[in-house]
Amino acid sequence: MQESLLLFEALLLKFLKGVPIVLILNKLDVFRQQIQEHPLRTWYPDFVGREKDHEAALSYIVAKFRAMKRLSDEREIHIYYTDATNIKASQATLRDIEDNVMPRIPKIH
């Protein structure tokens, strides 16, 4: 996850200024299983949620990504959650991004 946070920060702060921010947290079904065997506190000692509570762990992770955004950056972070096994939900997520986020991307002439 640390690599994902670093990449997100680089993209957010250096390369994608003025572009809507979309964060897709995929494979939540896998995450729910993994958090039972590998508590988040192992890698993030400052995590204070219950050890095997996937909702608390997910909230913590989202907060980490949100913390990357500077206060001066007025862009909203659009966060989507999907399961690897739920194709219909993933398709709905992509449609929502296409309908609600993509129109906000500035046109390059």
Jmol script that loads the backbone (N, CA, C; Angstrom):
load data "model"
ATOM      1  N   MET A   1       0.817  -1.187   0.000  1.00  0.00           N
ATOM      2  CA  MET A   1       0.000   0.000   0.000  1.00  0.00           C
ATOM      3  C   MET A   1       0.865   1.258   0.000  1.00  0.00           C
ATOM      4  N   GLN A   2       2.029   1.186   0.592  1.00  0.00           N
ATOM      5  CA  GLN A   2       2.897   2.365   0.652  1.00  0.00           C
ATOM      6  C   GLN A   2       3.258   2.850  -0.752  1.00  0.00           C
ATOM      7  N   GLU A   3       3.517   1.902  -1.671  1.00  0.00           N
ATOM      8  CA  GLU A   3       3.832   2.282  -3.048  1.00  0.00           C
ATOM      9  C   GLU A   3       2.642   2.980  -3.693  1.00  0.00           C
ATOM     10  N   SER A   4       1.434   2.504  -3.416  1.00  0.00           N
ATOM     11  CA  SER A   4       0.226   3.118  -3.967  1.00  0.00           C
ATOM     12  C   SER A   4       0.059   4.547  -3.452  1.00  0.00           C
ATOM     13  N   LEU A   5       0.337   4.750  -2.174  1.00  0.00           N
ATOM     14  CA  LEU A   5       0.241   6.100  -1.605  1.00  0.00           C
ATOM     15  C   LEU A   5       1.252   7.047  -2.251  1.00  0.00           C
ATOM     16  N   LEU A   6       2.472   6.570  -2.460  1.00  0.00           N
ATOM     17  CA  LEU A   6       3.501   7.408  -3.075  1.00  0.00           C
ATOM     18  C   LEU A   6       3.149   7.748  -4.523  1.00  0.00           C
ATOM     19  N   LEU A   7       2.653   6.771  -5.255  1.00  0.00           N
ATOM     20  CA  LEU A   7       2.243   7.009  -6.635  1.00  0.00           C
ATOM     21  C   LEU A   7       1.077   7.991  -6.686  1.00  0.00           C
ATOM     22  N   PHE A   8       0.110   7.797  -5.806  1.00  0.00           N
ATOM     23  CA  PHE A   8      -1.047   8.685  -5.738  1.00  0.00           C
ATOM     24  C   PHE A   8      -0.590  10.115  -5.468  1.00  0.00           C
ATOM     25  N   GLU A   9       0.314  10.282  -4.538  1.00  0.00           N
ATOM     26  CA  GLU A   9       0.806  11.614  -4.207  1.00  0.00           C
ATOM     27  C   GLU A   9       1.519  12.251  -5.396  1.00  0.00           C
ATOM     28  N   ALA A  10       2.362  11.489  -6.082  1.00  0.00           N
ATOM     29  CA  ALA A  10       3.079  12.032  -7.239  1.00  0.00           C
ATOM     30  C   ALA A  10       2.114  12.459  -8.335  1.00  0.00           C
ATOM     31  N   LEU A  11       1.137  11.615  -8.620  1.00  0.00           N
ATOM     32  CA  LEU A  11       0.162  11.950  -9.650  1.00  0.00           C
ATOM     33  C   LEU A  11      -0.683  13.145  -9.249  1.00  0.00           C
ATOM     34  N   LEU A  12      -1.100  13.159  -8.015  1.00  0.00           N
ATOM     35  CA  LEU A  12      -1.979  14.201  -7.506  1.00  0.00           C
ATOM     36  C   LEU A  12      -1.310  15.566  -7.489  1.00  0.00           C
ATOM     37  N   LEU A  13      -0.097  15.611  -7.021  1.00  0.00           N
ATOM     38  CA  LEU A  13       0.562  16.890  -6.805  1.00  0.00           C
ATOM     39  C   LEU A  13       1.381  17.394  -7.987  1.00  0.00           C
ATOM     40  N   LYS A  14       1.852  16.480  -8.830  1.00  0.00           N
ATOM     41  CA  LYS A  14       2.783  16.905  -9.868  1.00  0.00           C
ATOM     42  C   LYS A  14       2.212  16.842 -11.275  1.00  0.00           C
ATOM     43  N   PHE A  15       1.457  15.820 -11.580  1.00  0.00           N
ATOM     44  CA  PHE A  15       1.109  15.577 -12.970  1.00  0.00           C
ATOM     45  C   PHE A  15      -0.340  15.865 -13.332  1.00  0.00           C
ATOM     46  N   LEU A  16      -1.236  15.748 -12.416  1.00  0.00           N
ATOM     47  CA  LEU A  16      -2.656  15.827 -12.752  1.00  0.00           C
ATOM     48  C   LEU A  16      -3.351  17.029 -12.123  1.00  0.00           C
ATOM     49  N   LYS A  17      -2.685  18.132 -12.081  1.00  0.00           N
ATOM     50  CA  LYS A  17      -3.297  19.341 -11.520  1.00  0.00           C
ATOM     51  C   LYS A  17      -4.482  19.748 -12.382  1.00  0.00           C
ATOM     52  N   GLY A  18      -5.580  20.083 -11.745  1.00  0.00           N
ATOM     53  CA  GLY A  18      -6.766  20.528 -12.459  1.00  0.00           C
ATOM     54  C   GLY A  18      -7.647  19.410 -12.987  1.00  0.00           C
ATOM     55  N   VAL A  19      -7.252  18.181 -12.776  1.00  0.00           N
ATOM     56  CA  VAL A  19      -8.027  17.029 -13.248  1.00  0.00           C
ATOM     57  C   VAL A  19      -8.753  16.412 -12.051  1.00  0.00           C
ATOM     58  N   PRO A  20     -10.017  16.020 -12.226  1.00  0.00           N
ATOM     59  CA  PRO A  20     -10.726  15.379 -11.109  1.00  0.00           C
ATOM     60  C   PRO A  20      -9.962  14.161 -10.581  1.00  0.00           C
ATOM     61  N   ILE A  21     -10.070  13.951  -9.302  1.00  0.00           N
ATOM     62  CA  ILE A  21      -9.359  12.851  -8.651  1.00  0.00           C
ATOM     63  C   ILE A  21     -10.313  11.677  -8.466  1.00  0.00           C
ATOM     64  N   VAL A  22      -9.927  10.521  -8.997  1.00  0.00           N
ATOM     65  CA  VAL A  22     -10.726   9.315  -8.851  1.00  0.00           C
ATOM     66  C   VAL A  22      -9.845   8.256  -8.200  1.00  0.00           C
ATOM     67  N   LEU A  23     -10.314   7.718  -7.093  1.00  0.00           N
ATOM     68  CA  LEU A  23      -9.616   6.640  -6.401  1.00  0.00           C
ATOM     69  C   LEU A  23     -10.536   5.434  -6.402  1.00  0.00           C
ATOM     70  N   ILE A  24     -10.112   4.362  -7.060  1.00  0.00           N
ATOM     71  CA  ILE A  24     -10.899   3.129  -7.095  1.00  0.00           C
ATOM     72  C   ILE A  24     -10.202   2.116  -6.208  1.00  0.00           C
ATOM     73  N   LEU A  25     -10.864   1.730  -5.150  1.00  0.00           N
ATOM     74  CA  LEU A  25     -10.345   0.696  -4.260  1.00  0.00           C
ATOM     75  C   LEU A  25     -10.998  -0.609  -4.691  1.00  0.00           C
ATOM     76  N   ASN A  26     -10.232  -1.407  -5.388  1.00  0.00           N
ATOM     77  CA  ASN A  26     -10.735  -2.635  -5.992  1.00  0.00           C
ATOM     78  C   ASN A  26     -10.365  -3.843  -5.127  1.00  0.00           C
ATOM     79  N   LYS A  27     -11.023  -4.930  -5.395  1.00  0.00           N
ATOM     80  CA  LYS A  27     -10.777  -6.211  -4.728  1.00  0.00           C
ATOM     81  C   LYS A  27     -11.069  -6.148  -3.232  1.00  0.00           C
ATOM     82  N   LEU A  28     -12.142  -5.465  -2.876  1.00  0.00           N
ATOM     83  CA  LEU A  28     -12.493  -5.388  -1.455  1.00  0.00           C
ATOM     84  C   LEU A  28     -12.836  -6.746  -0.889  1.00  0.00           C
ATOM     85  N   ASP A  29     -13.314  -7.658  -1.738  1.00  0.00           N
ATOM     86  CA  ASP A  29     -13.576  -9.018  -1.271  1.00  0.00           C
ATOM     87  C   ASP A  29     -12.273  -9.673  -0.806  1.00  0.00           C
ATOM     88  N   VAL A  30     -11.200  -9.455  -1.535  1.00  0.00           N
ATOM     89  CA  VAL A  30      -9.892  -9.992  -1.151  1.00  0.00           C
ATOM     90  C   VAL A  30      -9.387  -9.277   0.100  1.00  0.00           C
ATOM     91  N   PHE A  31      -9.581  -7.967   0.150  1.00  0.00           N
ATOM     92  CA  PHE A  31      -9.154  -7.182   1.305  1.00  0.00           C
ATOM     93  C   PHE A  31      -9.823  -7.681   2.586  1.00  0.00           C
ATOM     94  N   ARG A  32     -11.132  -7.941   2.506  1.00  0.00           N
ATOM     95  CA  ARG A  32     -11.861  -8.431   3.692  1.00  0.00           C
ATOM     96  C   ARG A  32     -11.268  -9.736   4.221  1.00  0.00           C
ATOM     97  N   GLN A  33     -10.861 -10.600   3.319  1.00  0.00           N
ATOM     98  CA  GLN A  33     -10.244 -11.871   3.726  1.00  0.00           C
ATOM     99  C   GLN A  33      -8.850 -11.645   4.299  1.00  0.00           C
ATOM    100  N   GLN A  34      -8.068 -10.841   3.599  1.00  0.00           N
ATOM    101  CA  GLN A  34      -6.681 -10.630   4.004  1.00  0.00           C
ATOM    102  C   GLN A  34      -6.562  -9.934   5.360  1.00  0.00           C
ATOM    103  N   ILE A  35      -7.475  -9.022   5.642  1.00  0.00           N
ATOM    104  CA  ILE A  35      -7.380  -8.270   6.898  1.00  0.00           C
ATOM    105  C   ILE A  35      -7.624  -9.190   8.102  1.00  0.00           C
ATOM    106  N   GLN A  36      -8.291 -10.309   7.866  1.00  0.00           N
ATOM    107  CA  GLN A  36      -8.511 -11.274   8.946  1.00  0.00           C
ATOM    108  C   GLN A  36      -7.208 -11.986   9.325  1.00  0.00           C
ATOM    109  N   GLU A  37      -6.350 -12.200   8.334  1.00  0.00           N
ATOM    110  CA  GLU A  37      -5.097 -12.933   8.552  1.00  0.00           C
ATOM    111  C   GLU A  37      -3.894 -12.014   8.790  1.00  0.00           C
ATOM    112  N   HIS A  38      -3.966 -10.802   8.239  1.00  0.00           N
ATOM    113  CA  HIS A  38      -2.844  -9.876   8.306  1.00  0.00           C
ATOM    114  C   HIS A  38      -3.343  -8.512   8.782  1.00  0.00           C
ATOM    115  N   PRO A  39      -3.413  -8.315  10.086  1.00  0.00           N
ATOM    116  CA  PRO A  39      -3.933  -7.060  10.623  1.00  0.00           C
ATOM    117  C   PRO A  39      -3.180  -5.840  10.098  1.00  0.00           C
ATOM    118  N   LEU A  40      -3.913  -4.784   9.833  1.00  0.00           N
ATOM    119  CA  LEU A  40      -3.346  -3.551   9.290  1.00  0.00           C
ATOM    120  C   LEU A  40      -2.299  -2.958  10.230  1.00  0.00           C
ATOM    121  N   ARG A  41      -2.489  -3.132  11.511  1.00  0.00           N
ATOM    122  CA  ARG A  41      -1.562  -2.577  12.505  1.00  0.00           C
ATOM    123  C   ARG A  41      -0.143  -3.123  12.335  1.00  0.00           C
ATOM    124  N   THR A  42      -0.011  -4.278  11.694  1.00  0.00           N
ATOM    125  CA  THR A  42       1.315  -4.846  11.439  1.00  0.00           C
ATOM    126  C   THR A  42       2.162  -3.876  10.627  1.00  0.00           C
ATOM    127  N   TRP A  43       1.552  -3.206   9.648  1.00  0.00           N
ATOM    128  CA  TRP A  43       2.269  -2.279   8.781  1.00  0.00           C
ATOM    129  C   TRP A  43       2.068  -0.822   9.182  1.00  0.00           C
ATOM    130  N   TYR A  44       0.951  -0.550   9.850  1.00  0.00           N
ATOM    131  CA  TYR A  44       0.625   0.817  10.258  1.00  0.00           C
ATOM    132  C   TYR A  44       0.314   0.828  11.752  1.00  0.00           C
ATOM    133  N   PRO A  45       1.346   0.964  12.570  1.00  0.00           N
ATOM    134  CA  PRO A  45       1.158   0.913  14.018  1.00  0.00           C
ATOM    135  C   PRO A  45       0.221   1.992  14.561  1.00  0.00           C
ATOM    136  N   ASP A  46       0.018   3.078  13.787  1.00  0.00           N
ATOM    137  CA  ASP A  46      -0.863   4.145  14.262  1.00  0.00           C
ATOM    138  C   ASP A  46      -2.342   3.835  14.012  1.00  0.00           C
ATOM    139  N   PHE A  47      -2.629   2.729  13.354  1.00  0.00           N
ATOM    140  CA  PHE A  47      -4.022   2.316  13.165  1.00  0.00           C
ATOM    141  C   PHE A  47      -4.605   1.939  14.514  1.00  0.00           C
ATOM    142  N   VAL A  48      -5.721   2.576  14.900  1.00  0.00           N
ATOM    143  CA  VAL A  48      -6.288   2.353  16.232  1.00  0.00           C
ATOM    144  C   VAL A  48      -7.610   1.583  16.201  1.00  0.00           C
ATOM    145  N   GLY A  49      -8.051   1.196  15.010  1.00  0.00           N
ATOM    146  CA  GLY A  49      -9.309   0.453  14.907  1.00  0.00           C
ATOM    147  C   GLY A  49      -9.159  -0.972  15.419  1.00  0.00           C
ATOM    148  N   ARG A  50     -10.303  -1.650  15.504  1.00  0.00           N
ATOM    149  CA  ARG A  50     -10.265  -3.051  15.917  1.00  0.00           C
ATOM    150  C   ARG A  50      -9.464  -3.864  14.911  1.00  0.00           C
ATOM    151  N   GLU A  51      -8.741  -4.822  15.393  1.00  0.00           N
ATOM    152  CA  GLU A  51      -7.746  -5.535  14.597  1.00  0.00           C
ATOM    153  C   GLU A  51      -8.288  -6.161  13.316  1.00  0.00           C
ATOM    154  N   LYS A  52      -9.417  -6.813  13.350  1.00  0.00           N
ATOM    155  CA  LYS A  52      -9.931  -7.515  12.173  1.00  0.00           C
ATOM    156  C   LYS A  52     -11.168  -6.844  11.578  1.00  0.00           C
ATOM    157  N   ASP A  53     -11.368  -5.581  11.907  1.00  0.00           N
ATOM    158  CA  ASP A  53     -12.515  -4.830  11.417  1.00  0.00           C
ATOM    159  C   ASP A  53     -12.169  -4.228  10.055  1.00  0.00           C
ATOM    160  N   HIS A  54     -12.670  -4.852   8.988  1.00  0.00           N
ATOM    161  CA  HIS A  54     -12.304  -4.389   7.650  1.00  0.00           C
ATOM    162  C   HIS A  54     -12.851  -2.994   7.349  1.00  0.00           C
ATOM    163  N   GLU A  55     -13.990  -2.622   7.947  1.00  0.00           N
ATOM    164  CA  GLU A  55     -14.541  -1.279   7.728  1.00  0.00           C
ATOM    165  C   GLU A  55     -13.627  -0.216   8.350  1.00  0.00           C
ATOM    166  N   ALA A  56     -13.153  -0.474   9.552  1.00  0.00           N
ATOM    167  CA  ALA A  56     -12.244   0.470  10.208  1.00  0.00           C
ATOM    168  C   ALA A  56     -10.926   0.562   9.442  1.00  0.00           C
ATOM    169  N   ALA A  57     -10.442  -0.569   8.972  1.00  0.00           N
ATOM    170  CA  ALA A  57      -9.198  -0.578   8.198  1.00  0.00           C
ATOM    171  C   ALA A  57      -9.369   0.190   6.890  1.00  0.00           C
ATOM    172  N   LEU A  58     -10.499   0.006   6.242  1.00  0.00           N
ATOM    173  CA  LEU A  58     -10.774   0.709   4.995  1.00  0.00           C
ATOM    174  C   LEU A  58     -10.880   2.217   5.232  1.00  0.00           C
ATOM    175  N   SER A  59     -11.532   2.613   6.299  1.00  0.00           N
ATOM    176  CA  SER A  59     -11.626   4.040   6.643  1.00  0.00           C
ATOM    177  C   SER A  59     -10.245   4.640   6.875  1.00  0.00           C
ATOM    178  N   TYR A  60      -9.395   3.894   7.528  1.00  0.00           N
ATOM    179  CA  TYR A  60      -8.029   4.339   7.780  1.00  0.00           C
ATOM    180  C   TYR A  60      -7.284   4.537   6.458  1.00  0.00           C
ATOM    181  N   ILE A  61      -7.421   3.576   5.543  1.00  0.00           N
ATOM    182  CA  ILE A  61      -6.740   3.654   4.248  1.00  0.00           C
ATOM    183  C   ILE A  61      -7.246   4.850   3.449  1.00  0.00           C
ATOM    184  N   VAL A  62      -8.553   5.042   3.429  1.00  0.00           N
ATOM    185  CA  VAL A  62      -9.126   6.194   2.721  1.00  0.00           C
ATOM    186  C   VAL A  62      -8.589   7.495   3.315  1.00  0.00           C
ATOM    187  N   ALA A  63      -8.503   7.553   4.627  1.00  0.00           N
ATOM    188  CA  ALA A  63      -7.974   8.754   5.277  1.00  0.00           C
ATOM    189  C   ALA A  63      -6.523   9.013   4.866  1.00  0.00           C
ATOM    190  N   LYS A  64      -5.747   7.952   4.701  1.00  0.00           N
ATOM    191  CA  LYS A  64      -4.360   8.097   4.245  1.00  0.00           C
ATOM    192  C   LYS A  64      -4.311   8.739   2.860  1.00  0.00           C
ATOM    193  N   PHE A  65      -5.178   8.270   1.953  1.00  0.00           N
ATOM    194  CA  PHE A  65      -5.215   8.845   0.615  1.00  0.00           C
ATOM    195  C   PHE A  65      -5.713  10.291   0.654  1.00  0.00           C
ATOM    196  N   ARG A  66      -6.745  10.546   1.439  1.00  0.00           N
ATOM    197  CA  ARG A  66      -7.267  11.912   1.541  1.00  0.00           C
ATOM    198  C   ARG A  66      -6.215  12.870   2.112  1.00  0.00           C
ATOM    199  N   ALA A  67      -5.371  12.385   2.997  1.00  0.00           N
ATOM    200  CA  ALA A  67      -4.344  13.223   3.614  1.00  0.00           C
ATOM    201  C   ALA A  67      -3.307  13.694   2.593  1.00  0.00           C
ATOM    202  N   MET A  68      -3.219  13.030   1.466  1.00  0.00           N
ATOM    203  CA  MET A  68      -2.272  13.431   0.420  1.00  0.00           C
ATOM    204  C   MET A  68      -2.692  14.736  -0.258  1.00  0.00           C
ATOM    205  N   LYS A  69      -3.963  15.026  -0.227  1.00  0.00           N
ATOM    206  CA  LYS A  69      -4.494  16.206  -0.913  1.00  0.00           C
ATOM    207  C   LYS A  69      -4.212  17.442  -0.074  1.00  0.00           C
ATOM    208  N   ARG A  70      -3.664  18.431  -0.697  1.00  0.00           N
ATOM    209  CA  ARG A  70      -3.356  19.679   0.006  1.00  0.00           C
ATOM    210  C   ARG A  70      -4.627  20.477   0.253  1.00  0.00           C
ATOM    211  N   LEU A  71      -4.634  21.259   1.299  1.00  0.00           N
ATOM    212  CA  LEU A  71      -5.798  22.088   1.619  1.00  0.00           C
ATOM    213  C   LEU A  71      -6.121  23.077   0.505  1.00  0.00           C
ATOM    214  N   SER A  72      -5.104  23.537  -0.187  1.00  0.00           N
ATOM    215  CA  SER A  72      -5.322  24.500  -1.262  1.00  0.00           C
ATOM    216  C   SER A  72      -5.915  23.855  -2.517  1.00  0.00           C
ATOM    217  N   ASP A  73      -5.900  22.557  -2.567  1.00  0.00           N
ATOM    218  CA  ASP A  73      -6.435  21.828  -3.722  1.00  0.00           C
ATOM    219  C   ASP A  73      -7.937  21.658  -3.512  1.00  0.00           C
ATOM    220  N   GLU A  74      -8.723  22.322  -4.319  1.00  0.00           N
ATOM    221  CA  GLU A  74     -10.174  22.329  -4.139  1.00  0.00           C
ATOM    222  C   GLU A  74     -10.870  21.138  -4.795  1.00  0.00           C
ATOM    223  N   ARG A  75     -10.107  20.287  -5.465  1.00  0.00           N
ATOM    224  CA  ARG A  75     -10.725  19.146  -6.134  1.00  0.00           C
ATOM    225  C   ARG A  75     -11.277  18.151  -5.112  1.00  0.00           C
ATOM    226  N   GLU A  76     -12.400  17.600  -5.444  1.00  0.00           N
ATOM    227  CA  GLU A  76     -12.987  16.540  -4.628  1.00  0.00           C
ATOM    228  C   GLU A  76     -12.330  15.220  -5.016  1.00  0.00           C
ATOM    229  N   ILE A  77     -12.179  14.337  -4.051  1.00  0.00           N
ATOM    230  CA  ILE A  77     -11.695  12.993  -4.349  1.00  0.00           C
ATOM    231  C   ILE A  77     -12.923  12.097  -4.474  1.00  0.00           C
ATOM    232  N   HIS A  78     -13.114  11.535  -5.649  1.00  0.00           N
ATOM    233  CA  HIS A  78     -14.222  10.611  -5.895  1.00  0.00           C
ATOM    234  C   HIS A  78     -13.709   9.212  -5.579  1.00  0.00           C
ATOM    235  N   ILE A  79     -14.276   8.600  -4.552  1.00  0.00           N
ATOM    236  CA  ILE A  79     -13.804   7.283  -4.120  1.00  0.00           C
ATOM    237  C   ILE A  79     -14.855   6.240  -4.459  1.00  0.00           C
ATOM    238  N   TYR A  80     -14.386   5.176  -5.090  1.00  0.00           N
ATOM    239  CA  TYR A  80     -15.257   4.066  -5.478  1.00  0.00           C
ATOM    240  C   TYR A  80     -14.689   2.782  -4.904  1.00  0.00           C
ATOM    241  N   TYR A  81     -15.597   1.905  -4.495  1.00  0.00           N
ATOM    242  CA  TYR A  81     -15.223   0.618  -3.914  1.00  0.00           C
ATOM    243  C   TYR A  81     -15.800  -0.485  -4.796  1.00  0.00           C
ATOM    244  N   THR A  82     -14.974  -1.452  -5.163  1.00  0.00           N
ATOM    245  CA  THR A  82     -15.462  -2.553  -5.986  1.00  0.00           C
ATOM    246  C   THR A  82     -14.890  -3.877  -5.493  1.00  0.00           C
ATOM    247  N   ASP A  83     -15.605  -4.929  -5.836  1.00  0.00           N
ATOM    248  CA  ASP A  83     -15.136  -6.293  -5.576  1.00  0.00           C
ATOM    249  C   ASP A  83     -14.671  -6.893  -6.892  1.00  0.00           C
ATOM    250  N   ALA A  84     -13.615  -7.663  -6.839  1.00  0.00           N
ATOM    251  CA  ALA A  84     -13.085  -8.272  -8.054  1.00  0.00           C
ATOM    252  C   ALA A  84     -14.082  -9.240  -8.684  1.00  0.00           C
ATOM    253  N   THR A  85     -14.940  -9.819  -7.881  1.00  0.00           N
ATOM    254  CA  THR A  85     -15.863 -10.836  -8.377  1.00  0.00           C
ATOM    255  C   THR A  85     -17.213 -10.285  -8.809  1.00  0.00           C
ATOM    256  N   ASN A  86     -17.470  -9.010  -8.581  1.00  0.00           N
ATOM    257  CA  ASN A  86     -18.764  -8.426  -8.914  1.00  0.00           C
ATOM    258  C   ASN A  86     -18.637  -7.561 -10.169  1.00  0.00           C
ATOM    259  N   ILE A  87     -18.760  -8.211 -11.315  1.00  0.00           N
ATOM    260  CA  ILE A  87     -18.576  -7.538 -12.597  1.00  0.00           C
ATOM    261  C   ILE A  87     -19.603  -6.421 -12.795  1.00  0.00           C
ATOM    262  N   LYS A  88     -20.861  -6.685 -12.437  1.00  0.00           N
ATOM    263  CA  LYS A  88     -21.914  -5.675 -12.633  1.00  0.00           C
ATOM    264  C   LYS A  88     -21.639  -4.417 -11.818  1.00  0.00           C
ATOM    265  N   ALA A  89     -21.201  -4.598 -10.596  1.00  0.00           N
ATOM    266  CA  ALA A  89     -20.892  -3.436  -9.754  1.00  0.00           C
ATOM    267  C   ALA A  89     -19.696  -2.672 -10.310  1.00  0.00           C
ATOM    268  N   SER A  90     -18.701  -3.384 -10.814  1.00  0.00           N
ATOM    269  CA  SER A  90     -17.535  -2.726 -11.414  1.00  0.00           C
ATOM    270  C   SER A  90     -17.944  -1.941 -12.650  1.00  0.00           C
ATOM    271  N   GLN A  91     -18.812  -2.512 -13.462  1.00  0.00           N
ATOM    272  CA  GLN A  91     -19.303  -1.810 -14.648  1.00  0.00           C
ATOM    273  C   GLN A  91     -20.098  -0.565 -14.250  1.00  0.00           C
ATOM    274  N   ALA A  92     -20.907  -0.685 -13.204  1.00  0.00           N
ATOM    275  CA  ALA A  92     -21.681   0.464 -12.717  1.00  0.00           C
ATOM    276  C   ALA A  92     -20.743   1.563 -12.221  1.00  0.00           C
ATOM    277  N   THR A  93     -19.668   1.175 -11.568  1.00  0.00           N
ATOM    278  CA  THR A  93     -18.678   2.145 -11.096  1.00  0.00           C
ATOM    279  C   THR A  93     -18.066   2.898 -12.273  1.00  0.00           C
ATOM    280  N   LEU A  94     -17.681   2.169 -13.295  1.00  0.00           N
ATOM    281  CA  LEU A  94     -17.077   2.804 -14.469  1.00  0.00           C
ATOM    282  C   LEU A  94     -18.075   3.713 -15.192  1.00  0.00           C
ATOM    283  N   ARG A  95     -19.334   3.300 -15.256  1.00  0.00           N
ATOM    284  CA  ARG A  95     -20.370   4.155 -15.862  1.00  0.00           C
ATOM    285  C   ARG A  95     -20.540   5.444 -15.055  1.00  0.00           C
ATOM    286  N   ASP A  96     -20.531   5.317 -13.728  1.00  0.00           N
ATOM    287  CA  ASP A  96     -20.677   6.487 -12.873  1.00  0.00           C
ATOM    288  C   ASP A  96     -19.516   7.459 -13.071  1.00  0.00           C
ATOM    289  N   ILE A  97     -18.327   6.927 -13.178  1.00  0.00           N
ATOM    290  CA  ILE A  97     -17.160   7.777 -13.429  1.00  0.00           C
ATOM    291  C   ILE A  97     -17.302   8.461 -14.780  1.00  0.00           C
ATOM    292  N   GLU A  98     -17.703   7.692 -15.775  1.00  0.00           N
ATOM    293  CA  GLU A  98     -17.871   8.254 -17.119  1.00  0.00           C
ATOM    294  C   GLU A  98     -18.937   9.348 -17.138  1.00  0.00           C
ATOM    295  N   ASP A  99     -20.035   9.129 -16.431  1.00  0.00           N
ATOM    296  CA  ASP A  99     -21.146  10.085 -16.436  1.00  0.00           C
ATOM    297  C   ASP A  99     -20.918  11.311 -15.552  1.00  0.00           C
ATOM    298  N   ASN A 100     -20.247  11.114 -14.411  1.00  0.00           N
ATOM    299  CA  ASN A 100     -20.174  12.185 -13.413  1.00  0.00           C
ATOM    300  C   ASN A 100     -18.808  12.822 -13.220  1.00  0.00           C
ATOM    301  N   VAL A 101     -17.745  12.120 -13.591  1.00  0.00           N
ATOM    302  CA  VAL A 101     -16.404  12.660 -13.375  1.00  0.00           C
ATOM    303  C   VAL A 101     -15.768  13.098 -14.692  1.00  0.00           C
ATOM    304  N   MET A 102     -15.865  12.268 -15.692  1.00  0.00           N
ATOM    305  CA  MET A 102     -15.220  12.561 -16.972  1.00  0.00           C
ATOM    306  C   MET A 102     -15.652  13.901 -17.561  1.00  0.00           C
ATOM    307  N   PRO A 103     -16.926  14.290 -17.473  1.00  0.00           N
ATOM    308  CA  PRO A 103     -17.305  15.592 -18.037  1.00  0.00           C
ATOM    309  C   PRO A 103     -16.590  16.782 -17.377  1.00  0.00           C
ATOM    310  N   ARG A 104     -16.021  16.583 -16.213  1.00  0.00           N
ATOM    311  CA  ARG A 104     -15.329  17.664 -15.502  1.00  0.00           C
ATOM    312  C   ARG A 104     -13.866  17.829 -15.927  1.00  0.00           C
ATOM    313  N   ILE A 105     -13.373  16.918 -16.745  1.00  0.00           N
ATOM    314  CA  ILE A 105     -11.974  16.992 -17.180  1.00  0.00           C
ATOM    315  C   ILE A 105     -11.855  18.077 -18.244  1.00  0.00           C
ATOM    316  N   PRO A 106     -10.932  19.009 -18.043  1.00  0.00           N
ATOM    317  CA  PRO A 106     -10.777  20.092 -19.017  1.00  0.00           C
ATOM    318  C   PRO A 106     -10.386  19.545 -20.391  1.00  0.00           C
ATOM    319  N   LYS A 107     -10.946  20.125 -21.421  1.00  0.00           N
ATOM    320  CA  LYS A 107     -10.619  19.733 -22.786  1.00  0.00           C
ATOM    321  C   LYS A 107      -9.267  20.336 -23.179  1.00  0.00           C
ATOM    322  N   ILE A 108      -8.447  19.543 -23.825  1.00  0.00           N
ATOM    323  CA  ILE A 108      -7.153  20.015 -24.318  1.00  0.00           C
ATOM    324  C   ILE A 108      -7.313  20.294 -25.804  1.00  0.00           C
ATOM    325  N   HIS A 109      -6.974  21.497 -26.217  1.00  0.00           N
ATOM    326  CA  HIS A 109      -7.142  21.880 -27.620  1.00  0.00           C
ATOM    327  C   HIS A 109      -5.825  21.863 -28.325  1.00  0.00           C
TER     328      HIS A 109
END
end "model"
wireframe off; spacefill off
backbone 0.3
color backbone group
